[in-house]
Amino acid sequence: MNHFKNLILSLKSTQKNILFLILFKKYSKHFLQLKRSFKKQAITS
């Protein structure tokens, strides 16, 4: 029973990590796009 509990806990933490990774990938793309647009604005201004 205890082993089963640990398994569930580790699964939950893995889920959190996966979610974090997915969000991080999404936002890093947005962040790169923002940086590019800022650079363009800096060049044009």
C-alpha distance matrix in Angstrom:
0.0 3.8 5.4 5.1 6.4 8.8 9.9 10.8 12.6 14.4 15.4 16.8 18.8 20.1 21.3 23.1 24.7 25.8 27.3 29.0 30.4 31.7 33.3 34.8 36.3 37.8 39.2 40.5 42.6 44.0 44.7 46.6 48.6 49.4 50.6 52.8 54.4 55.0 56.7 58.9 59.8 60.7 62.9 64.7 65.3
3.8 0.0 3.8 5.3 5.0 6.4 8.7 10.0 10.7 12.4 14.3 15.5 16.8 18.4 20.0 21.4 22.8 24.4 25.9 27.2 28.7 30.4 31.8 32.9 34.8 36.4 37.6 38.7 41.0 42.4 42.8 44.7 47.0 47.6 48.6 51.0 52.6 53.0 54.7 57.0 57.9 58.6 60.9 62.8 63.3
5.4 3.8 0.0 3.8 5.4 5.1 6.2 8.8 9.9 10.6 12.3 14.3 15.4 16.4 18.4 20.1 21.0 22.4 24.3 25.7 26.8 28.5 30.3 31.3 32.8 34.7 36.0 36.9 39.1 40.8 41.2 42.9 45.2 46.1 46.9 49.2 51.0 51.6 53.0 55.3 56.4 57.2 59.2 61.2 61.9
5.1 5.3 3.8 0.0 3.8 5.4 5.0 6.3 8.7 9.9 10.6 12.5 14.4 15.3 16.5 18.6 20.0 20.9 22.6 24.4 25.6 26.9 28.7 30.1 31.5 33.1 34.6 35.8 37.8 39.3 40.1 41.9 43.9 44.8 46.0 48.1 49.7 50.5 52.1 54.2 55.3 56.2 58.3 60.1 60.8
6.4 5.0 5.4 3.8 0.0 3.8 5.4 5.2 6.3 8.7 9.9 10.7 12.5 14.2 15.4 16.9 18.6 20.0 21.3 22.8 24.5 25.9 27.2 28.6 30.4 31.9 33.1 34.4 36.6 37.9 38.5 40.5 42.6 43.2 44.4 46.7 48.2 48.8 50.5 52.7 53.6 54.5 56.7 58.5 59.0
8.8 6.4 5.1 5.4 3.8 0.0 3.8 5.4 5.0 6.1 8.5 9.8 10.6 12.1 14.1 15.4 16.5 18.2 19.9 21.0 22.4 24.3 25.7 26.7 28.5 30.3 31.4 32.4 34.8 36.2 36.6 38.4 40.7 41.4 42.3 44.7 46.4 46.8 48.4 50.7 51.7 52.4 54.6 56.5 57.2
9.9 8.7 6.2 5.0 5.4 3.8 0.0 3.8 5.4 5.2 6.1 8.6 10.0 10.4 12.2 14.3 15.3 16.3 18.3 19.9 20.9 22.4 24.3 25.4 26.8 28.6 30.1 31.1 33.1 34.8 35.4 37.1 39.2 40.2 41.2 43.3 45.1 45.8 47.3 49.5 50.6 51.5 53.5 55.4 56.2
10.8 10.0 8.8 6.3 5.2 5.4 3.8 0.0 3.8 5.5 5.0 6.2 8.7 9.8 10.5 12.5 14.3 15.2 16.4 18.4 19.9 21.0 22.5 24.1 25.7 27.0 28.5 29.9 31.9 33.2 34.0 36.0 37.9 38.7 40.0 42.1 43.6 44.4 46.2 48.2 49.2 50.2 52.3 54.0 54.7
12.6 10.7 9.9 8.7 6.3 5.0 5.4 3.8 0.0 3.8 5.4 5.1 6.3 8.6 9.9 10.8 12.5 14.3 15.4 16.7 18.5 20.1 21.3 22.5 24.5 26.0 27.0 28.3 30.6 31.8 32.3 34.4 36.5 37.1 38.2 40.5 42.1 42.5 44.3 46.5 47.4 48.2 50.5 52.3 52.8
14.4 12.4 10.6 9.9 8.7 6.1 5.2 5.5 3.8 0.0 3.8 5.4 5.1 6.1 8.6 9.9 10.5 12.2 14.1 15.2 16.4 18.3 19.9 20.7 22.4 24.3 25.5 26.4 28.7 30.3 30.7 32.4 34.7 35.5 36.4 38.6 40.4 41.0 42.5 44.8 45.9 46.6 48.7 50.6 51.4
15.4 14.3 12.3 10.6 9.9 8.5 6.1 5.0 5.4 3.8 0.0 3.8 5.5 5.0 6.1 8.7 9.8 10.4 12.2 14.1 15.1 16.4 18.3 19.6 20.9 22.5 24.2 25.3 27.2 28.8 29.6 31.3 33.3 34.4 35.5 37.5 39.2 40.1 41.7 43.6 44.8 45.9 47.8 49.6 50.5
16.8 15.5 14.3 12.5 10.7 9.8 8.6 6.2 5.1 5.4 3.8 0.0 3.8 5.4 5.1 6.4 8.7 9.9 10.6 12.4 14.3 15.4 16.6 18.2 20.0 21.2 22.5 24.0 26.1 27.2 28.0 30.1 32.0 32.7 34.0 36.3 37.6 38.3 40.2 42.2 43.1 44.2 46.4 48.0 48.6
18.8 16.8 15.4 14.4 12.5 10.6 10.0 8.7 6.3 5.1 5.5 3.8 0.0 3.8 5.4 5.0 6.3 8.7 9.8 10.5 12.3 14.3 15.3 16.2 18.3 20.0 20.9 22.0 24.5 25.7 26.0 28.1 30.3 30.9 31.9 34.3 35.9 36.3 38.0 40.3 41.2 42.0 44.2 46.0 46.6
20.1 18.4 16.4 15.3 14.2 12.1 10.4 9.8 8.6 6.1 5.0 5.4 3.8 0.0 3.8 5.3 5.0 6.1 8.5 9.7 10.4 12.3 14.1 15.0 16.4 18.4 19.8 20.6 22.7 24.5 25.0 26.6 28.8 29.9 30.8 32.9 34.7 35.4 36.9 39.0 40.2 41.1 43.1 44.9 45.9
21.3 20.0 18.4 16.5 15.4 14.1 12.2 10.5 9.9 8.6 6.1 5.1 5.4 3.8 0.0 3.8 5.4 5.1 6.1 8.5 9.8 10.5 12.2 14.0 15.3 16.6 18.2 19.7 21.5 22.8 23.8 25.7 27.5 28.5 29.9 31.8 33.3 34.3 36.0 37.9 38.9 40.2 42.2 43.7 44.6
23.1 21.4 20.1 18.6 16.9 15.4 14.3 12.5 10.8 9.9 8.7 6.4 5.0 5.3 3.8 0.0 3.8 5.5 5.1 6.1 8.6 9.9 10.5 12.0 14.2 15.4 16.3 17.8 20.1 21.1 21.7 23.9 25.8 26.4 27.7 30.0 31.4 32.0 33.9 35.9 36.8 37.8 40.0 41.7 42.3
24.7 22.8 21.0 20.0 18.6 16.5 15.3 14.3 12.5 10.5 9.8 8.7 6.3 5.0 5.4 3.8 0.0 3.8 5.4 5.0 6.1 8.6 9.8 10.2 12.2 14.2 15.1 15.9 18.4 19.9 20.2 22.0 24.3 25.1 26.0 28.2 30.0 30.6 32.1 34.3 35.4 36.2 38.3 40.2 41.0
25.8 24.4 22.4 20.9 20.0 18.2 16.3 15.2 14.3 12.2 10.4 9.9 8.7 6.1 5.1 5.5 3.8 0.0 3.8 5.4 5.0 6.2 8.6 9.7 10.6 12.4 14.2 15.1 16.8 18.6 19.6 21.1 23.0 24.3 25.4 27.2 29.0 30.0 31.5 33.4 34.7 35.8 37.7 39.4 40.4
27.3 25.9 24.3 22.6 21.3 19.9 18.3 16.4 15.4 14.1 12.2 10.6 9.8 8.5 6.1 5.1 5.4 3.8 0.0 3.8 5.4 5.1 6.2 8.4 9.9 10.7 12.2 14.0 15.7 16.8 17.9 20.0 21.5 22.5 24.1 26.0 27.3 28.3 30.2 31.9 33.0 34.3 36.3 37.8 38.7
29.0 27.2 25.7 24.4 22.8 21.0 19.9 18.4 16.7 15.2 14.1 12.4 10.5 9.7 8.5 6.1 5.0 5.4 3.8 0.0 3.8 5.5 5.2 5.9 8.5 9.9 10.4 11.8 14.2 15.3 15.7 17.9 19.9 20.5 21.7 24.0 25.4 26.1 27.9 29.9 30.8 31.9 34.0 35.7 36.4
30.4 28.7 26.8 25.6 24.5 22.4 20.9 19.9 18.5 16.4 15.1 14.3 12.3 10.4 9.8 8.6 6.1 5.0 5.4 3.8 0.0 3.8 5.5 4.9 6.1 8.6 9.8 10.2 12.4 14.3 14.8 16.2 18.4 19.6 20.5 22.5 24.3 25.2 26.6 28.6 30.0 31.0 32.8 34.6 35.7
31.7 30.4 28.5 26.9 25.9 24.3 22.4 21.0 20.1 18.3 16.4 15.4 14.3 12.3 10.5 9.9 8.6 6.2 5.1 5.5 3.8 0.0 3.8 5.4 5.2 6.3 8.7 9.9 11.0 12.7 14.2 15.7 17.2 18.6 20.1 21.7 23.2 24.6 26.1 27.7 29.1 30.5 32.2 33.7 34.9
33.3 31.8 30.3 28.7 27.2 25.7 24.3 22.5 21.3 19.9 18.3 16.6 15.3 14.1 12.2 10.5 9.8 8.6 6.2 5.2 5.5 3.8 0.0 3.8 5.4 5.1 6.1 8.4 10.0 10.7 11.9 14.2 15.5 16.3 18.1 20.0 21.2 22.2 24.2 25.9 26.8 28.2 30.3 31.6 32.5
34.8 32.9 31.3 30.1 28.6 26.7 25.4 24.1 22.5 20.7 19.6 18.2 16.2 15.0 14.0 12.0 10.2 9.7 8.4 5.9 4.9 5.4 3.8 0.0 3.8 5.4 5.2 5.8 8.5 9.8 10.0 11.9 14.1 14.9 15.9 18.1 19.7 20.5 22.1 24.1 25.3 26.3 28.2 30.0 30.9
36.3 34.8 32.8 31.5 30.4 28.5 26.8 25.7 24.5 22.4 20.9 20.0 18.3 16.4 15.3 14.2 12.2 10.6 9.9 8.5 6.1 5.2 5.4 3.8 0.0 3.8 5.5 5.2 6.4 8.8 9.8 10.7 12.6 14.3 15.4 16.8 18.7 20.0 21.3 22.9 24.6 25.8 27.3 29.0 30.4
37.8 36.4 34.7 33.1 31.9 30.3 28.6 27.0 26.0 24.3 22.5 21.2 20.0 18.4 16.6 15.4 14.2 12.4 10.7 9.9 8.6 6.3 5.1 5.4 3.8 0.0 3.8 5.6 5.5 6.6 8.8 10.3 11.1 12.7 14.6 15.9 17.1 18.7 20.5 21.7 23.0 24.7 26.4 27.6 28.9
39.2 37.6 36.0 34.6 33.1 31.4 30.1 28.5 27.0 25.5 24.2 22.5 20.9 19.8 18.2 16.3 15.1 14.2 12.2 10.4 9.8 8.7 6.1 5.2 5.5 3.8 0.0 3.8 5.3 4.9 5.9 8.5 9.7 10.3 12.1 14.1 15.2 16.2 18.2 19.8 20.8 22.2 24.2 25.6 26.5
40.5 38.7 36.9 35.8 34.4 32.4 31.1 29.9 28.3 26.4 25.3 24.0 22.0 20.6 19.7 17.8 15.9 15.1 14.0 11.8 10.2 9.9 8.4 5.8 5.2 5.6 3.8 0.0 3.8 5.4 4.9 6.1 8.6 9.7 10.4 12.3 14.2 15.1 16.4 18.4 19.8 20.8 22.6 24.4 25.5
42.6 41.0 39.1 37.8 36.6 34.8 33.1 31.9 30.6 28.7 27.2 26.1 24.5 22.7 21.5 20.1 18.4 16.8 15.7 14.2 12.4 11.0 10.0 8.5 6.4 5.5 5.3 3.8 0.0 3.8 5.4 5.2 6.3 8.7 9.9 10.7 12.5 14.3 15.5 16.8 18.5 20.0 21.4 22.8 24.4
44.0 42.4 40.8 39.3 37.9 36.2 34.8 33.2 31.8 30.3 28.8 27.2 25.7 24.5 22.8 21.1 19.9 18.6 16.8 15.3 14.3 12.7 10.7 9.8 8.8 6.6 4.9 5.4 3.8 0.0 3.8 5.5 5.1 6.2 8.6 9.9 10.6 12.3 14.3 15.4 16.4 18.3 20.0 21.1 22.3
44.7 42.8 41.2 40.1 38.5 36.6 35.4 34.0 32.3 30.7 29.6 28.0 26.0 25.0 23.8 21.7 20.2 19.6 17.9 15.7 14.8 14.2 11.9 10.0 9.8 8.8 5.9 4.9 5.4 3.8 0.0 3.8 5.4 5.0 6.2 8.7 9.9 10.5 12.3 14.3 15.2 16.4 18.4 20.0 20.9
46.6 44.7 42.9 41.9 40.5 38.4 37.1 36.0 34.4 32.4 31.3 30.1 28.1 26.6 25.7 23.9 22.0 21.1 20.0 17.9 16.2 15.7 14.2 11.9 10.7 10.3 8.5 6.1 5.2 5.5 3.8 0.0 3.8 5.4 5.1 6.2 8.7 9.8 10.6 12.4 14.3 15.3 16.6 18.5 20.0
48.6 47.0 45.2 43.9 42.6 40.7 39.2 37.9 36.5 34.7 33.3 32.0 30.3 28.8 27.5 25.8 24.3 23.0 21.5 19.9 18.4 17.2 15.5 14.1 12.6 11.1 9.7 8.6 6.3 5.1 5.4 3.8 0.0 3.8 5.4 5.1 6.2 8.6 9.9 10.6 12.4 14.2 15.4 16.6 18.3
49.4 47.6 46.1 44.8 43.2 41.4 40.2 38.7 37.1 35.5 34.4 32.7 30.9 29.9 28.5 26.4 25.1 24.3 22.5 20.5 19.6 18.6 16.3 14.9 14.3 12.7 10.3 9.7 8.7 6.2 5.0 5.4 3.8 0.0 3.8 5.4 5.2 6.1 8.6 9.9 10.5 12.2 14.2 15.3 16.3
50.6 48.6 46.9 46.0 44.4 42.3 41.2 40.0 38.2 36.4 35.5 34.0 31.9 30.8 29.9 27.7 26.0 25.4 24.1 21.7 20.5 20.1 18.1 15.9 15.4 14.6 12.1 10.4 9.9 8.6 6.2 5.1 5.4 3.8 0.0 3.8 5.5 5.1 6.2 8.7 9.9 10.5 12.4 14.3 15.3
52.8 51.0 49.2 48.1 46.7 44.7 43.3 42.1 40.5 38.6 37.5 36.3 34.3 32.9 31.8 30.0 28.2 27.2 26.0 24.0 22.5 21.7 20.0 18.1 16.8 15.9 14.1 12.3 10.7 9.9 8.7 6.2 5.1 5.4 3.8 0.0 3.8 5.4 5.1 6.3 8.7 9.8 10.6 12.4 14.3
54.4 52.6 51.0 49.7 48.2 46.4 45.1 43.6 42.1 40.4 39.2 37.6 35.9 34.7 33.3 31.4 30.0 29.0 27.3 25.4 24.3 23.2 21.2 19.7 18.7 17.1 15.2 14.2 12.5 10.6 9.9 8.7 6.2 5.2 5.5 3.8 0.0 3.8 5.4 5.0 6.2 8.5 9.8 10.5 12.1
55.0 53.0 51.6 50.5 48.8 46.8 45.8 44.4 42.5 41.0 40.1 38.3 36.3 35.4 34.3 32.0 30.6 30.0 28.3 26.1 25.2 24.6 22.2 20.5 20.0 18.7 16.2 15.1 14.3 12.3 10.5 9.8 8.6 6.1 5.1 5.4 3.8 0.0 3.8 5.4 5.0 6.1 8.6 9.9 10.4
56.7 54.7 53.0 52.1 50.5 48.4 47.3 46.2 44.3 42.5 41.7 40.2 38.0 36.9 36.0 33.9 32.1 31.5 30.2 27.9 26.6 26.1 24.2 22.1 21.3 20.5 18.2 16.4 15.5 14.3 12.3 10.6 9.9 8.6 6.2 5.1 5.4 3.8 0.0 3.8 5.4 5.0 6.2 8.7 10.0
58.9 57.0 55.3 54.2 52.7 50.7 49.5 48.2 46.5 44.8 43.6 42.2 40.3 39.0 37.9 35.9 34.3 33.4 31.9 29.9 28.6 27.7 25.9 24.1 22.9 21.7 19.8 18.4 16.8 15.4 14.3 12.4 10.6 9.9 8.7 6.3 5.0 5.4 3.8 0.0 3.8 5.4 5.1 6.2 8.6
59.8 57.9 56.4 55.3 53.6 51.7 50.6 49.2 47.4 45.9 44.8 43.1 41.2 40.2 38.9 36.8 35.4 34.7 33.0 30.8 30.0 29.1 26.8 25.3 24.6 23.0 20.8 19.8 18.5 16.4 15.2 14.3 12.4 10.5 9.9 8.7 6.2 5.0 5.4 3.8 0.0 3.8 5.4 5.2 5.9
60.7 58.6 57.2 56.2 54.5 52.4 51.5 50.2 48.2 46.6 45.9 44.2 42.0 41.1 40.2 37.8 36.2 35.8 34.3 31.9 31.0 30.5 28.2 26.3 25.8 24.7 22.2 20.8 20.0 18.3 16.4 15.3 14.2 12.2 10.5 9.8 8.5 6.1 5.0 5.4 3.8 0.0 3.8 5.6 5.4
62.9 60.9 59.2 58.3 56.7 54.6 53.5 52.3 50.5 48.7 47.8 46.4 44.2 43.1 42.2 40.0 38.3 37.7 36.3 34.0 32.8 32.2 30.3 28.2 27.3 26.4 24.2 22.6 21.4 20.0 18.4 16.6 15.4 14.2 12.4 10.6 9.8 8.6 6.2 5.1 5.4 3.8 0.0 3.8 5.7
64.7 62.8 61.2 60.1 58.5 56.5 55.4 54.0 52.3 50.6 49.6 48.0 46.0 44.9 43.7 41.7 40.2 39.4 37.8 35.7 34.6 33.7 31.6 30.0 29.0 27.6 25.6 24.4 22.8 21.1 20.0 18.5 16.6 15.3 14.3 12.4 10.5 9.9 8.7 6.2 5.2 5.6 3.8 0.0 3.8
65.3 63.3 61.9 60.8 59.0 57.2 56.2 54.7 52.8 51.4 50.5 48.6 46.6 45.9 44.6 42.3 41.0 40.4 38.7 36.4 35.7 34.9 32.5 30.9 30.4 28.9 26.5 25.5 24.4 22.3 20.9 20.0 18.3 16.3 15.3 14.3 12.1 10.4 10.0 8.6 5.9 5.4 5.7 3.8 0.0
